[in-house]
């Protein structure tokens, strides 16, 4: 049985620069988004495991004794995060009543929970009774790293409950971070959760959720930036659905058809990512207004490039027009073709400009949030460090 509750949170992510170009060997910059997923695990009714995820209308409970039959035969140490096995995943699907091939958000979240819960406690062969509640500020399916934030929270809370990582002490109304060594282990297990959900993820989203800040992704290698500033943004969801697979294929076709035209565009996007990285590193030592002007120019240039690549959309054009009318600079983030965009807010952006921009974007039928990027990664919380709204939701279960 669990000795005490554990409350954690992890951020979402946005691609600042390099989307699509990264598929073709160019640099991308991913940054943490301070819309967070919160997860609380606490001792549950004897002999029961219950999960409550109101965002996706999922409320399930199982008998611990029935879960024992699903424990993997291998007792691999926790330092070796076990690669998901297709036969094991199928067994979990059958147990949870999830038909083979079901790939909806609810089914995949349940599978990720069962897999990590059973794997983390496999070595001890003792499954604890627990109740888990999850609440997220992130919309699902918007390319904002919601599944990775969930996987990071899940891994951190279960590893801490197992005693595999220390639970950092938190004072009243405070948060705490894990050591780099513990973060490495959290990230390893979160990556396995992402594999359950996405099949073949890059590892970028869970790395951002674990470490926060910004990271550089190039040819499969992930490198967290040593220090980055927090930047205020507007995040806008155009609510226009898109297929990442179709958009990626369209870019590939255009490069094949017009290599002499498109390859320089890819090289330019690579240079934008590298220039942005240099600027962020300078800002970490002391941001000045000219740094923000550079970031604004890079946003404008990259957005034009993305339109040239064919991943723009009238909804994103409208976002750029609305924000530019207020002196603000926007670009798409992620796959494009609709989806989400980001708008940079500078220290000299007046609050009335922000309010008018948000209202006009909402009048377009979009969802819009004022938030920040460069937020801390996974955190351990004291209950009093949570907002009243988040605490009320978690306490409901």
DAQUI-V640925 format. One line per field, one symbol per residue. phi: phi as a letter, one per 40 degrees, with the letter a starting at -180 (. if undefined). A space follows every 10 residues. Layout:
phi = ???
This chain:
phi = .ccacbbbaa ccabccahdg cccbgbcbbb bcbcbbbbbb badbddgbbb bbbcdbfbbb abcdcccdcc dcccbdcccb dccdcdcccc ccdcccgbdd gcbcdccccc cccdccdccc ccccgbccca bbbbbbcccc gbgbgcccdc ccddcccccc ccgcbccccb cdgbbabccd cccdcdcdcc cccccccbgb ccgccccccc cggbabbafg bbbcccabcc bcabbbbcgc cabddccccc cccccccbcc cccccccccd ccdcccdccc cccccicbcc ccccdccccc cccccccccg bcadccdcdc cccccbgbbb acbgcgghgb bbbcbbdccc cccccccccc ccccgccabc aabgcccdbc bcdccccdcc ccccccb
